[in-house]
Amino acid sequence: MVFRLGWTNHVPTRKSPFMRLSPGDLKCGKHYRPVLQVFESSTPRQNLVQNSAIHQDFPLVLTRLIRLLARPFVNEVADTERGGFPMLSSRRGLVAFVLFLSSICYGPGAFAVEFADPVQYPVGAPSGVVIADFDGDGKLDLAVANGGAGNVSIFFGNGDGTFQAATSFDAGVSPAALSKGDFNNDGKPDLAVFQPGDTNTLASGAMSVLLGKGDGSFQSPKITMLTVATDMAVADFDLDHKSDVAVADYDSNSGNTRILVLIGKGDGTFQSPTQGATVQSTISGEGVRYLALADFNDDGKPDLGVQVIGGARILLGNGDGTFQAKPVATVASGFVALSVEAAEDLNADGKMDLVVHSLLFFASSGEGQRSRQDHISVFLGNGDGTLQPEQIVAGSFWRKSNLFAPPVGSQIYSPVFADYNGDGTLDLAVWRTTFSSTFHTSQGFEIDLGKADGTFSNAGISFPYSTNAARIGATADLNGDQLGDLIVSDLLNNAAVVVLNTSPASGTDLGIIAASAGPEPVGLGANLQYKADVLNEGPGDATAVTFRDTLPSNVTFVSATATQGSCTRLNQVVTCNIGSLASAFDATVTIVVTPTATGTITNAMGVSATEVDLAPANNSATQDSTVVRQFTLTVATSGTGSGTVTSNPARINCPSACSTLFNEGTVVALTATAAGDSTFTNWSGACSGTDACSVTMNSDQSVTATFAVNPDFSLSAAAASPASVAAGHSATSTVAINSTHGFNGEVQFTCSVDPLPVLAPACSLSPTSATPAANGSATSTLTITTTAPTAALAAPVAGGWLYALWLPIVGMAWAGMGLAPKIVRKRILAAVTLCFALAGGTLFQVACGGSMPPHTTGGTPPGTYTVTVTGTSGSTQHFTNVMITVN
C-alpha cells in the first residue's frame, strides 16, 4: 500500500491547461491544495479522502491514519515515477504516514481530462510518427520521419512517457509517411518509409525498408521505386508471415487510383506489384490518406478501407493480395471524401468501423477558396465489409469575405482515438485551428468524449498549443497508465512533442462546459436566454445530477427546459433534475427570462451530483448581462411610387414590417429599394436627402421614404387603313405616344415586319422620332407598302433550224416542178402552194408570238403580316402591333 502526497496549482480554467507547478512542490498557496491518495502496488485504487472534500473530512483522514500507525514500518522509499510525488511504501504492503500541517489551503482540483506540459524532442521537419518497442526492452519507443533531413529519428522510451535523445538512421528517401512491419519474419519491428509521387507532374514515388536489428538500430535502407504512389499500408496480405505493402497508385490515364500490392520476399525487397483493385478517387494532396487497414469481416485476412469519390468503401482481402470491393458508403450531399482517417471499433460491438474526413468548399472564379466546411464522420461496420450510414461526429467551418481577407472560423485536422478520461471508452482527439478577422490564429487539440455507440460528446474539451504549425502525429499509452497520450508533430519548432495524459483514474467530473447569455446587451422587456451545456467528463458515471440557476432579482421568469429531465422554479431559483449522466454524456438547459430594470444583472448557475466532484471549479458559471432601454423605430413609405425599406440590424422590412423596438444606442442603417417602375426620391423625418440613412436609437424615431413613379410613355397604333390590300397597294396607320408622369423625352421609332418572305411588305415611319409635351402626346405615320406583280410576253421559239431546213426544200420543189409535164406541174403547183401557205403561216406565227400566253413575275405573297412598331427613349422601350392582309 502506498500513500502519495502532493499539491497541484491547477488554475480553474481551460485557457491555460499546460500551466502548472511540479507535483512535488510542497508550497501551499491559493492555487494549491493537498492531494492525499491510497494506492496498492503503486496502482491507484481508492482515494483515502476525496480531493474536493479534504477540508471537510480532515478529522476522518487523521482517524484513518492513526489506525494505520499501529502497523509497523518495514521500508520507506521515494517513488517519483508517477509525477514526482513523495511516496512511502512497504514490502509487506503496509505503511503509516502522518502529516501535520499548521494550515491547510485549498484550490481547484484536477479535471477528468488533463494533460501535462508538452515536452519537445528535436527532430527535422516531422512528417510521420510510429510507436513500437524497437529495442525489445518492453518500453515503447518513437520513430519519427524527418522530411527535411531524409532520415528517421529513434527515441528510446524510459517507460514513464519520457524519451532519450534521438538516434538517426538514413531513410534512403525523403520521408512523408512511416509504417512498421516485420518484412523478414524475425520478430523484430522494421520500418517502411514512404515518399509519395506527384499527381501533377507524375513524378514517381519511392519506398525504403529499414530492417530492424532488435536493439533499436537498423540495416541500410532497401529502396523500391514506385509509380505515382500516394499512400501505403503495411500488412501480411498473402498470409505468409512476411509483411507486404499495399500502395494507392494514381493512374494518369483514367484519373482513378489503383491499389497495387507488393508481396514481400522476406528480405526487405518485393515482387513486382500486382493490381489488387481499382477505385475512383480524385482528391490528392498533402495530408490525404487513401488507405486504412483493418479486418472488417473478422476472417483473419487484412482488409482495406479506401477513399473514393463521394465517400469510402471496404476492400475485403482474399488472403492472396487481391480484394473484393464492397458498396460505397457516401458522405453528406455536396461533400467530397478527403481521407480515410482510421479504423476502430467505436461502438464496442467487435466490428471494425471506418472514420472519414470530408469537406465542402466554395471557390470564386479567379479568387480561389472562399469558404470551407469539414466533417469527421463515423461509418459503423456491419462485420461483413459493408458500412452503416454516415454519423458526423465533429466539424468546422471558415469563410473569407474576399480573396485578400483573412478567414474567419476554424478548421479541424488529424482525428485520432484513445481513452483519454479512463472510462474504458474510445474518445476522439482532433487538432483545431481557429482563425479570426485580424489574421490571428489560435490552435490546440480538442477532446470529444466517446459514448461507446460511435457518437461523442456535443461539447469538446479544448487544450491550447503555442504554435500554429502543428498536428497530432500519433496517440498511444506511453507510460502504462491506461490513458491515451499524444505525440504532436511541431513543424515550426522541428520537434516531436509528447503530451502526457494526467487525468485521474477514478471519480466523476461534472462541468458546465458551455454557458451563454444573449442577446448582449438585452433590451428592457425583451427576452433574455441563458443556456448551459452540462457534461460528465467521467471517468465515472454521475447520478442524481441537479442543475440550479439563481436568477437575477429584477427579471421575470418565462420558461425553463432541459434536454434530459425536467425543470421547476421556486421564486428566483430554477432547478432542473437531470438524473443520471454517464461518462461523456451531456444535457443542455435553456432558461428564458425578461429583464424588468436597466443596468447590469448577474445570473449564477451550478451543477452537482451524488458523487463528489473531481474538479468543482467547473461546476459553476456566471453570466453578466447589460439591460438597456428600448425605443421604437417607425418607418413609412409615401409618394406616387412604391418600394421597400429594410434595416441593419434586420428587423425592419417595410411595408410588411414597419415598426419595431431597438436597444438604446443601437445604430440602425436603413436602405430604400424602389420597385421596378419607381425611383426613390428622398428621406424625411429622422433622415433627410437621398444619402444613406442611419438612425441612433436614443429615443423613439420615425423615418419616411418617398418613392415616385418613373416618367414614362405609352405607345399605341390605329388599325391599318385599309386593313386588306392587293399586292402593289399600301396602307397607313397613325402611331401615338402619350406621356405619363411628366415624361417629355424624345422617342425614336422603328418598325419590323413578320413574316419576311421574298418581296414582303415594307414599313416606314414619318417622322422617325417625336417628343411629346409633359403629359401630352405626339404622333407619327406608319406606311406599309407592298409590291405589285409584273407580266411579259413569252420569248419566241428559237427556230433558225426550221428556216435552214425549209428554204432548201422550197428550192428543190420549184426545180422539180420545172422538169414535170405541164399537166402535172399545174397539179403540183397547187399542192405546193397550199403547203407553203400553211408552213409559212405556222413559222410566222411562232416568230411573232402568235397566241402564246404572257409570263407573270414578282409581287408580295398573299397572307397576313404583323408590323411591330418600337418606341425607344433611353432604356425605356414600348411596342405596339399593326396587322395587314395582302390578297
PyMOL commands that set and color helices and strands:
alter all, ss='L'
color gray80, all
select helices_A, chain A and resi 51-53+58-69+616-619+800-819+822-848
alter helices_A, ss='H'
color red, helices_A
select strands_A, chain A and resi 2-8+33-40+43-46+87-88+119-122+126-132+141-146+151-155+167-170+177-181+190-195+206-210+222-225+229-235+244-250+257-262+274-279+291-294+303-308+311-317+323-325+329-330+336-344+353-364+368-379+391-399+408-418+427-435+441-448+461-465+470-476+485-490+495-499+508-518+522-523+528-539+542-550+555-562+566-570+573-581+586-595+599-608+620-628+630-638+643-648+653-654+659-663+667-674+678-685+693-696+701-709+712-717+724-725+730-740+747-754+762-766+769-770+777-785+790-792+855-857+863-873+876-886
alter strands_A, ss='S'
color yellow, strands_A
deselect
rebuild
show_as cartoon
